[in-house]
């Protein structure tokens, strides 16, 4: 409706808001599991499957472009033929790249080819949305915000990685590193302006802290009685 009413700026802002909310969750998950893929695979499937951690890491890169439902935005712009073209593009590019890379780099080839095909598809849809909305490439997505979230996540991951030498491997190790990573991310993301007051309200609500505050007779985020 916003597109038909000519309120393209409002439509883009709504989309960007959704992208920001999604990225602040998916990007830290991406970084943490890329750095701890081997531990995770060994924990879930045993040591003999540790070699599959490389495949797992490759597929994790899909999270970087899964921050929005681009097809929903295409439908909102009433440009559904783009979805058909995108489907054909991802199928052809996936098949071609997977076969070529299978012969050149071995068993990792199909995984790399699939991820590359999804990125090609993402680039295609973004370019089409740019034309439909009359935006520059820089205006289609909140790129600077996404980069900021990724950098903060990477800093947290780099800070937690040395803990492996202290806590070793296993479920306890992943738990300690996960909790440390989450704590650092919440602090740095708040400092960098990624997490705002409304986001903290959601964190409290979904972690159960909201109920704890209410039981103590205070409103979440305030010192006043509930």
Buried (B, 14 or more C-beta within 10 A) or exposed (E): EBBEEEEBEEBBEBBBEBBBBBBBEBBBEBBBBBBBBBBBBBBEEEEEEBEBBBBBBBBBBBBBBBBBEBBEBBBBBEBEEBBEBBEEBBEEBBBEBBEEBBEEEEEBBBBBBBBBBBBBBBEBBBEBBBEBBEBEEEBBBBEEBBEBBBBBBBBBBEBBBEBBEEBEBEEEBBEBBBEBBBEBBBEBBBEBEBBEEEBBEEEBEEEEEBEEBEEEEBEBEEEEEE
